[in-house]
Amino acid sequence: MSLLRIDASIQGERSASSALADLVLERFTAERPDAAVVRRHLGADPLPADAWPLAVGGSFTPEGERTPAQRDALALAATVADELRQADAAVLALPLYNWGVSQHVKAWIDLAIAGAAPGTRLLEGTPVVAVVTRGGSYAEGTPKEGWDHSTEYYRRVLVDVWGADLTLVERELTLAGVNPALDELLEVATLMRKTAEEAAGDAGAELARRVA
């Protein structure tokens, strides 16, 4: 069996989302050491920005008339879609950037959709843990309530479009201690981090049970 891990952070070793995904994977592999892990890091190795329009254009072009760039884009789209379709489980580390979905993740989603037949549920019944991190707080009653334009989008795509059996692990205030404007929230941020880390470990153990 195989697990697909997707990272999207641009923060390298400082990534909060990747750190939580590490905890999910650690608990998962402790219980399923036989699992092969397929990795794709959208932040460190971004998909080409023009791959999606080339794949879409190529899909409407007779095969013999496709350009080399269109053929390459269609092949890449098929690979991305197949990674999702062939996964027995998945861990997705998806940070919030500028109040929405990062360009790296959006390119991945668009390309996966282009790489499969219309309406294909690429994660039908697949247990998926999505780790979503946010630098500030977007909770009810905060100044930026409603500014998170990514989490519900992920839920719509992963569950409603692709059919995933989704578990969401969330952490806010990851920039507390980095952004001075959030210094007064350090205690709250520390508690949120601990809670998220516990949730990540539990999610990894449950993920292993669900694919057993």
C-alpha positions in Angstrom: 0.0 0.0 0.0 1.1 3.6 -0.5 0.6 7.0 1.1 0.9 10.2 -0.9 2.4 13.2 1.0 2.1 16.7 -0.5 3.9 19.7 1.0 3.4 23.2 -0.2 5.3 25.5 2.2 7.9 28.0 1.1 9.4 28.1 4.6 11.8 25.1 4.3 12.8 23.7 7.7 10.8 26.4 9.5 7.5 25.2 8.0 4.7 24.8 10.6 2.6 22.8 8.1 5.4 20.4 7.3 6.2 19.9 11.0 2.7 18.8 11.7 2.6 16.6 8.6 5.8 15.0 9.9 4.0 14.1 13.1 1.1 12.6 11.1 3.5 10.5 9.0 5.6 9.5 12.0 2.6 7.9 13.8 1.3 6.4 10.5 4.5 4.7 9.6 5.1 3.5 13.1 1.9 1.4 12.7 2.3 0.8 8.9 6.1 0.4 8.3 5.2 -1.5 5.1 3.7 1.6 3.5 5.5 3.2 0.6 5.5 7.0 0.8 5.2 9.0 -2.4 6.2 12.6 -2.0 5.7 15.8 -3.9 6.8 19.1 -2.6 5.0 21.9 -4.4 6.9 24.7 -2.6 10.4 23.3 -3.1 9.8 21.9 -6.6 6.8 23.9 -8.0 4.8 22.6 -11.0 5.4 24.7 -14.1 3.0 27.6 -14.1 2.0 27.1 -17.7 1.4 23.4 -17.4 -2.3 23.7 -16.7 -3.2 25.9 -19.7 -1.0 23.8 -22.0 -2.7 20.6 -20.7 -6.2 22.1 -21.2 -5.3 23.3 -24.6 -3.8 20.0 -25.5 -6.8 18.1 -24.5 -8.9 20.0 -27.0 -6.3 19.5 -29.8 -6.2 16.4 -32.0 -3.3 14.2 -30.8 -1.4 14.5 -34.0 -1.5 18.3 -33.9 -0.4 18.8 -30.3 2.8 20.7 -29.7 5.6 19.1 -27.7 4.8 21.5 -24.8 1.2 20.3 -24.8 2.2 16.7 -24.9 4.6 17.2 -21.9 1.9 19.1 -20.0 -0.7 16.3 -20.6 1.8 13.7 -19.4 2.5 15.7 -16.3 -1.2 16.2 -15.6 -1.8 12.4 -15.9 1.1 11.7 -13.5 -0.3 14.2 -10.9 -3.8 12.7 -11.2 -2.5 9.1 -11.0 -0.6 9.9 -7.8 -3.9 10.8 -6.2 -5.9 8.0 -7.7 -3.3 5.3 -6.7 -2.9 6.5 -3.1 -4.3 4.3 -0.4 -4.0 7.3 2.0 -2.7 10.9 1.8 -1.3 13.6 4.0 -1.5 17.1 2.6 0.4 20.0 4.3 -1.3 23.2 3.0 -0.4 26.5 4.6 -2.5 29.7 4.1 -0.8 32.4 2.1 -2.1 35.9 1.6 -5.6 34.8 2.9 -6.0 32.1 0.3 -4.7 29.0 -1.6 -1.1 29.3 -2.7 -0.3 29.4 -6.4 1.6 26.1 -5.9 -1.4 24.3 -4.6 -3.8 25.8 -7.0 -1.6 24.7 -9.9 -1.5 21.2 -8.5 -5.2 21.0 -8.1 -5.9 22.4 -11.6 -3.4 20.1 -13.2 -4.8 17.0 -11.4 -8.3 17.9 -12.6 -6.9 18.3 -16.2 -5.2 14.9 -16.0 -8.3 12.9 -15.4 -11.6 12.5 -17.2 -14.3 15.1 -16.3 -15.9 14.3 -13.0 -13.3 11.7 -11.9 -13.3 11.4 -8.1 -9.5 11.0 -7.7 -9.7 10.3 -3.9 -13.0 8.3 -3.8 -13.2 6.9 -0.2 -9.5 7.5 0.4 -8.6 8.6 4.0 -6.9 11.9 3.8 -5.4 14.1 6.5 -5.1 17.8 5.5 -2.9 20.0 7.7 -3.9 23.6 7.4 -1.8 26.3 9.1 -2.4 30.0 9.4 0.0 32.7 10.5 -2.7 34.8 12.2 -6.1 34.0 13.7 -9.3 33.9 11.6 -11.6 32.7 14.4 -15.0 34.1 15.1 -14.8 37.5 16.6 -11.2 38.3 15.5 -10.5 41.2 13.2 -9.8 38.9 10.3 -12.8 36.6 10.7 -13.9 35.4 7.3 -10.5 36.2 5.7 -9.5 32.5 5.4 -10.4 31.8 1.8 -8.6 28.5 1.6 -9.9 26.0 4.1 -13.4 25.7 2.7 -12.0 25.6 -0.8 -9.9 22.6 0.2 -12.9 20.9 1.7 -14.9 21.5 -1.4 -12.2 20.1 -3.7 -11.0 17.2 -1.6 -14.4 16.0 -0.4 -17.0 17.2 -2.8 -15.0 17.0 -6.0 -12.5 14.2 -5.3 -14.5 12.1 -2.8 -11.9 12.0 0.0 -12.7 10.8 3.6 -11.2 14.0 5.1 -9.7 14.7 8.5 -8.6 18.3 9.1 -5.8 19.3 11.4 -5.5 23.0 11.9 -3.1 25.4 13.6 -3.4 29.2 13.9 -1.0 31.9 15.1 2.1 30.3 13.6 3.6 33.8 13.2 3.4 34.5 17.0 7.0 35.1 18.0 7.9 36.1 14.5 5.5 39.0 13.9 5.8 41.5 16.8 2.1 42.4 16.3 1.3 39.0 17.6 3.6 39.0 20.7 0.7 39.4 23.1 -0.8 36.2 21.8 2.3 34.0 22.4 0.6 32.0 25.3 -2.4 31.3 23.2 -0.3 30.4 20.2 1.8 27.9 22.3 -1.4 26.2 23.4 -2.7 26.1 19.8 0.6 24.5 18.7 0.4 21.8 21.4 -3.2 21.1 20.6 -2.4 20.8 16.9 0.6 18.5 17.5 -1.6 16.2 19.6 -4.3 16.2 16.9 -1.7 15.5 14.2 -0.4 12.4 16.1 -3.9 11.1 16.7 -4.7 11.7 13.0 -1.7 9.7 11.9 -2.6 6.8 14.2 -6.2 6.8 13.0 -5.1 7.0 9.3 -3.1 3.8 9.8 -6.1 2.1 11.3 -8.4 3.1 8.5 -6.1 1.6 5.8 -5.3 -1.6 7.8 
